[in-house]
């Protein structure tokens, strides 16, 4: 079937061709079409951690959020650090997606591991980039010595591969944790892994890009200080790109009292003042993309006290509704949202154009009361948001999602 003259977010119109077999829509009257969301930062936990999430549930959550393309991270069990492990992971993903009959588009990051750096040239052209954990997070991947960091940036430059960094300095984290005298509660997370931890790592990553010319993608930017460094690097003409997350945009340290361990993420939540700086950086095009950093853990894991609970939260379903709600609050334009959720990611990662769209009811208000994630919880529970995806169109198939 063909839906004619569907209104786009920018006032133009398009015709949508949808496979009749999969059509759940008769007309798009009252809806706005946006390019489907590209989420460049997810952890769908396959292989080895499917109790937290898998691609069956992750794909359903993605579609609910208007997302048709995801970039999955390598810190699985085992981590994706060899060409063979990469192929095994792809086979598992394809099997899981075929079981739910959702042809989700995906790309994979390759993990930098100091004992397997020789594997990187062999996966060039098969991955979206090299993921470097400069500080420990979920899993065992960490590159915290200068020799290995130089080696990663050097080989990435030679292979013209992008390096994506989790920019927290591991040595400073350990030092601050050893010297911390405060109460070891959830709030301590933002004190131990403070802004200095991020700044030191961002400075080092930018310096390596300056030395080698490597394309650098700085993940989950969370503070005004990081933004200042990135802005300066961009003005210098360095190939540096920046991502933020919905939880750093919309949550702050006060949420430890609301969410408890569910608010524990890496890098941690910051004070409220940094949220305004993140929105400004989006409007000024210093921040390029938004990644959900969809990182589910089970309810039981997240119920543990600080020091035992793992870091991370799910979020892919609610990135677009949260941003649309921010549009209604006057914090972002629709153009800002499209740049953040699809256009810039397509440019940075050379993602081919598709005919995937999300049809949005900009005036719909609804309260978050469920999740498609396998972990069974969401930090957005109970929030009333205005602006929701209604249909997601993926490879000519139309899915009713809200």
C-alpha positions as CSV (number, residue, x, y, z in Angstrom):
1,X,0.0,0.0,0.0
2,X,1.0,3.6,-0.4
3,X,0.4,6.3,2.1
4,X,0.4,9.6,0.1
5,X,1.3,13.1,1.3
6,X,2.5,12.0,4.8
7,X,3.5,15.2,6.6
8,X,7.2,15.4,7.6
9,X,8.4,17.1,10.7
10,X,9.8,20.0,8.6
11,X,6.5,20.8,6.8
12,X,7.3,18.8,3.6
13,X,5.5,15.7,2.6
14,X,6.5,12.2,1.5
15,X,4.8,9.0,0.1
16,X,5.3,5.9,2.2
17,X,5.3,2.5,0.5
18,X,4.4,-0.2,3.0
19,X,4.1,-3.9,2.5
20,X,0.4,-4.7,2.7
21,X,1.0,-7.9,4.6
22,X,2.6,-5.9,7.4
23,X,0.4,-2.8,7.3
24,X,-1.2,-1.7,10.6
25,X,-2.2,1.8,9.4
26,X,-4.8,3.1,7.0
27,X,-3.8,6.7,7.0
28,X,-1.3,9.0,8.8
29,X,-3.7,11.9,9.3
30,X,-2.6,14.0,12.3
31,X,0.8,12.3,12.5
32,X,4.2,13.7,11.7
33,X,6.9,11.6,10.0
34,X,10.5,11.7,11.3
35,X,13.5,9.7,10.0
36,X,13.7,6.6,12.1
37,X,15.9,6.8,15.2
38,X,19.5,5.6,15.0
39,X,20.8,4.6,18.4
40,X,24.6,4.5,18.3
41,X,25.0,3.1,21.8
42,X,23.2,0.0,23.1
43,X,24.1,-3.1,25.2
44,X,21.8,-5.9,24.2
45,X,23.8,-8.3,26.3
46,X,24.4,-11.0,23.7
47,X,26.3,-13.3,24.2
48,X,26.5,-14.3,27.8
49,X,24.2,-12.0,29.7
50,X,20.8,-12.8,28.1
51,X,19.2,-12.8,31.6
52,X,19.4,-9.0,31.5
53,X,18.5,-8.4,27.8
54,X,18.5,-10.1,24.4
55,X,17.9,-9.1,20.8
56,X,14.3,-10.3,20.8
57,X,13.3,-7.9,23.6
58,X,15.8,-5.3,22.5
59,X,14.4,-5.2,19.0
60,X,10.8,-4.7,20.4
61,X,12.0,-1.9,22.7
62,X,13.8,-0.3,19.8
63,X,10.7,-0.3,17.6
64,X,8.6,1.1,20.4
65,X,11.0,4.0,20.5
66,X,10.9,4.6,16.8
67,X,14.4,3.2,16.4
68,X,15.3,0.9,13.5
69,X,19.1,0.9,13.7
70,X,21.3,0.2,16.7
71,X,25.0,0.0,17.4
72,X,25.8,-2.6,19.9
73,X,28.8,-2.6,22.3
74,X,31.4,-5.3,22.7
75,X,31.5,-5.8,26.5
76,X,29.7,-9.1,26.5
77,X,30.7,-12.5,27.7
78,X,32.9,-13.3,26.0
79,X,33.8,-9.8,24.8
80,X,33.9,-9.1,21.1
81,X,37.7,-8.8,20.7
82,X,38.5,-11.2,17.9
83,X,37.3,-11.7,14.3
84,X,35.9,-15.2,15.2
85,X,34.0,-13.9,18.2
86,X,32.6,-11.1,16.0
87,X,31.2,-13.6,13.6
88,X,29.8,-15.8,16.3
89,X,28.0,-12.8,17.8
90,X,26.5,-11.8,14.5
91,X,25.2,-15.4,14.0
92,X,23.5,-15.2,17.5
93,X,22.0,-11.8,16.8
94,X,20.6,-12.9,13.4
95,X,19.1,-16.0,15.0
96,X,17.4,-14.0,17.8
97,X,16.1,-11.4,15.4
98,X,14.7,-14.1,13.0
99,X,12.8,-15.7,16.0
100,X,10.8,-12.5,16.5
101,X,10.7,-11.7,12.8
102,X,12.0,-8.1,13.3
103,X,14.7,-7.3,10.7
104,X,16.3,-4.6,12.9
105,X,19.3,-2.9,11.4
106,X,22.4,-3.2,13.5
107,X,26.1,-2.4,13.6
108,X,28.7,-3.7,16.1
109,X,31.6,-2.1,17.8
110,X,34.8,-4.1,18.2
111,X,36.4,-4.2,21.7
112,X,39.9,-2.9,22.2
113,X,41.8,-5.3,24.3
114,X,45.5,-4.9,25.0
115,X,46.2,-8.5,24.2
116,X,44.3,-8.6,21.0
117,X,45.1,-5.3,19.2
118,X,46.5,-7.3,16.3
119,X,42.9,-8.4,15.5
120,X,41.7,-4.9,14.7
121,X,42.9,-4.7,11.0
122,X,41.1,-8.0,10.3
123,X,37.7,-6.6,11.1
124,X,38.0,-3.3,9.3
125,X,34.9,-2.8,7.2
126,X,32.9,-5.2,9.4
127,X,32.4,-3.0,12.4
128,X,31.3,0.6,13.1
129,X,34.4,1.4,15.1
130,X,36.7,0.4,18.0
131,X,35.3,0.7,21.5
132,X,37.9,1.7,24.2
133,X,37.0,1.6,27.9
134,X,39.4,4.0,29.5
135,X,37.7,3.2,32.8
136,X,36.1,0.0,34.1
137,X,32.4,-0.5,33.6
138,X,30.4,-3.7,33.0
139,X,32.7,-6.5,31.8
140,X,36.4,-6.8,31.8
141,X,37.4,-4.6,28.9
142,X,39.6,-1.7,30.0
143,X,42.6,0.0,28.3
144,X,44.2,2.0,31.0
145,X,47.9,2.2,30.0
146,X,49.3,4.8,27.7
147,X,51.2,2.3,25.5
148,X,48.1,0.4,24.6
149,X,46.1,3.6,24.1
150,X,48.7,4.9,21.7
151,X,48.7,1.6,19.9
152,X,44.9,1.7,19.5
153,X,44.8,5.2,18.1
154,X,47.7,4.5,15.8
155,X,46.2,1.4,14.2
156,X,42.8,3.0,14.0
157,X,44.3,6.0,12.1
158,X,46.2,3.6,9.7
159,X,43.0,1.7,9.1
160,X,40.8,4.8,9.0
161,X,38.6,3.4,11.7
162,X,36.7,5.4,14.3
163,X,37.6,5.1,18.0
164,X,34.7,5.4,20.5
165,X,35.8,6.1,24.0
166,X,34.3,5.6,27.4
167,X,36.2,8.5,28.8
168,X,36.8,7.9,32.5
169,X,40.4,7.7,33.8
170,X,40.7,4.3,35.6
171,X,43.8,5.3,37.7
172,X,42.0,8.4,39.0
173,X,38.9,6.3,39.8
174,X,40.9,3.9,41.9
175,X,42.8,6.8,43.6
176,X,39.6,8.6,44.5
177,X,37.9,5.4,45.7
178,X,40.8,4.6,48.0
179,X,40.8,8.1,49.5
180,X,37.0,8.6,49.7
181,X,35.9,9.3,53.3
182,X,32.2,9.9,52.8
183,X,29.3,7.5,53.3
184,X,29.3,4.7,50.8
185,X,25.8,5.3,49.5
186,X,24.5,5.8,45.9
187,X,25.4,9.5,46.0
188,X,29.1,8.5,46.5
189,X,29.1,7.3,42.9
190,X,29.1,10.8,41.6
191,X,31.7,11.8,44.1
192,X,34.2,9.0,43.4
193,X,33.8,9.1,39.6
194,X,33.6,12.9,39.6
195,X,34.0,15.3,36.7
196,X,37.8,15.3,37.0
197,X,37.8,11.6,36.2
198,X,36.0,12.4,32.9
199,X,38.0,15.5,32.1
200,X,41.4,13.7,32.4
201,X,40.3,11.0,30.0
202,X,38.7,13.3,27.5
203,X,41.9,15.4,27.5
204,X,44.0,12.3,26.9
205,X,41.7,11.1,24.1
206,X,41.8,14.4,22.3
207,X,45.5,14.6,22.6
208,X,45.8,11.2,21.0
209,X,43.5,12.3,18.1
210,X,45.7,15.4,17.7
211,X,48.8,13.2,17.5
212,X,47.5,10.5,15.2
213,X,44.6,12.1,13.3
214,X,42.2,9.4,14.5
215,X,38.4,10.0,14.3
216,X,37.2,10.2,17.9
217,X,33.7,9.6,19.2
218,X,33.4,10.6,22.8
219,X,30.6,8.6,24.5
220,X,28.0,9.7,27.0
221,X,29.3,13.3,27.6
222,X,27.9,14.4,30.9
223,X,29.4,17.7,32.0
224,X,30.1,21.3,31.1
225,X,33.8,20.7,31.4
226,X,33.8,17.9,28.8
227,X,31.8,20.1,26.5
228,X,34.3,22.9,26.8
229,X,37.1,20.5,25.8
230,X,35.1,19.1,22.9
231,X,34.1,22.6,21.6
232,X,37.8,23.6,21.6
233,X,38.8,20.5,19.7
234,X,36.2,21.1,17.1
235,X,37.2,24.7,16.6
236,X,40.8,23.3,16.2
237,X,39.5,21.3,13.3
238,X,40.0,17.9,14.9
239,X,37.7,15.0,13.9
240,X,36.1,14.8,17.3
241,X,32.4,13.9,17.8
242,X,30.3,13.8,20.9
243,X,27.4,11.8,22.2
244,X,25.2,12.4,25.2
245,X,22.5,10.2,26.8
246,X,18.9,10.7,27.9
247,X,19.7,10.0,31.5
248,X,22.4,12.7,31.6
249,X,20.0,15.2,29.9
250,X,17.0,14.5,32.1
251,X,18.3,13.1,35.4
252,X,20.7,14.6,37.9
253,X,22.2,13.6,41.3
254,X,18.9,14.3,43.1
255,X,17.6,11.1,41.4
256,X,19.6,8.9,43.7
257,X,17.0,9.7,46.3
258,X,14.2,8.8,43.8
259,X,15.6,5.8,42.0
260,X,18.3,4.5,44.3
261,X,20.6,2.0,42.6
262,X,18.6,2.4,39.4
263,X,20.3,5.8,39.0
264,X,23.8,4.4,39.2
265,X,25.4,4.7,35.7
266,X,28.9,5.2,34.3
267,X,29.8,8.0,33.9
268,X,27.6,9.0,36.9
269,X,24.8,11.5,37.0
270,X,25.9,15.1,37.5
271,X,24.5,18.2,39.3
272,X,21.5,20.0,37.7
273,X,23.6,22.8,36.2
274,X,25.2,20.4,33.8
275,X,21.9,19.5,32.2
276,X,21.4,23.0,30.9
277,X,24.9,23.0,29.5
278,X,24.1,19.7,27.6
279,X,21.0,21.2,26.0
280,X,23.0,24.3,25.0
281,X,25.7,22.1,23.5
282,X,23.0,20.3,21.4
283,X,21.6,23.5,20.1
284,X,25.2,24.7,19.3
285,X,26.0,21.4,17.5
286,X,28.8,20.7,19.9
287,X,27.0,17.5,20.9
288,X,26.3,15.5,17.8
289,X,24.2,12.5,18.8
290,X,22.2,10.9,21.6
291,X,22.8,7.3,22.5
292,X,20.5,5.6,24.9
293,X,23.4,3.6,26.5
294,X,20.6,1.0,27.0
295,X,22.4,-1.1,29.6
296,X,19.9,-3.3,31.4
297,X,20.5,-5.3,34.6
298,X,18.0,-7.4,36.5
299,X,15.8,-6.0,39.2
300,X,17.6,-8.2,41.7
301,X,21.0,-6.8,40.7
302,X,19.9,-3.2,40.9
303,X,18.3,-3.8,44.3
304,X,21.8,-4.2,45.9
305,X,23.6,-1.6,48.0
306,X,26.2,0.7,46.5
307,X,29.4,-1.1,45.7
308,X,27.5,-4.3,44.8
309,X,24.9,-3.0,42.3
310,X,26.1,-2.8,38.7
311,X,26.0,0.4,36.7
312,X,23.6,1.0,33.9
313,X,20.0,1.5,33.0
314,X,17.6,0.6,30.1
315,X,16.3,3.5,28.0
316,X,16.0,2.9,24.2
317,X,12.2,3.0,24.3
318,X,12.0,6.5,25.7
319,X,14.7,8.5,24.1
320,X,12.4,10.0,21.4
321,X,9.4,10.6,23.8
322,X,11.7,12.3,26.3
323,X,13.1,14.5,23.5
324,X,9.6,15.3,22.1
325,X,8.6,16.2,25.6
326,X,11.6,18.6,25.8
327,X,10.4,20.1,22.5
328,X,7.1,21.0,24.1
329,X,9.1,22.5,27.0
330,X,10.9,24.8,24.6
331,X,14.3,23.1,25.2
332,X,14.9,21.7,21.7
333,X,13.6,22.3,18.2
334,X,12.3,19.4,15.9
335,X,15.4,20.0,13.8
336,X,17.6,19.6,16.8
337,X,15.9,16.3,17.6
338,X,16.3,14.9,14.0
339,X,20.0,15.9,14.0
340,X,20.5,14.3,17.3
341,X,18.6,11.1,16.7
342,X,19.5,10.3,13.0
343,X,21.2,12.9,10.8
344,X,24.5,13.3,12.6
345,X,24.9,9.6,13.3
346,X,24.3,8.9,9.7
347,X,27.1,11.3,8.8
348,X,29.6,10.2,11.4
349,X,29.2,6.5,10.8
350,X,28.5,6.6,7.1
351,X,25.2,4.9,7.5
352,X,23.4,4.4,4.1
353,X,20.1,6.2,3.6
354,X,17.0,4.1,4.3
355,X,13.2,4.5,3.9
356,X,12.7,3.8,7.6
357,X,10.5,6.3,9.4
358,X,8.7,6.9,12.7
359,X,5.2,8.4,12.7
360,X,4.7,10.5,15.7
361,X,1.6,11.9,17.5
362,X,3.1,15.2,18.7
363,X,0.1,16.0,20.9
364,X,-0.4,12.6,22.6
365,X,0.3,12.6,26.3
366,X,0.8,9.3,28.1
367,X,2.3,8.0,31.3
368,X,5.2,5.5,31.1
369,X,3.8,2.3,32.7
370,X,5.5,-0.6,30.9
371,X,8.6,-1.7,29.1
372,X,9.6,-4.1,26.4
373,X,13.1,-4.6,27.9
374,X,13.7,-8.1,29.3
375,X,14.9,-6.6,32.6
376,X,11.3,-5.6,33.3
377,X,12.0,-2.1,34.7
378,X,12.5,1.5,33.4
379,X,13.8,4.6,35.2
380,X,11.2,6.5,33.3
381,X,8.3,4.7,35.1
382,X,5.5,7.1,36.1
383,X,6.6,10.0,33.9
384,X,3.9,11.7,31.8
385,X,5.3,12.6,28.4
386,X,3.9,14.6,25.5
387,X,4.8,13.4,22.0
388,X,4.9,9.6,21.2
389,X,5.9,7.3,18.3
390,X,2.7,5.6,17.0
391,X,4.0,3.6,14.1
392,X,7.6,2.6,13.2
393,X,8.3,1.7,9.5
394,X,11.3,-0.7,9.1
395,X,12.2,-2.2,5.7
396,X,8.7,-1.5,4.4
397,X,7.0,-3.1,7.4
398,X,4.7,-1.0,9.6
399,X,4.7,-1.7,13.3
400,X,2.1,-0.3,15.7
401,X,4.2,0.6,18.7
402,X,2.1,2.8,21.0
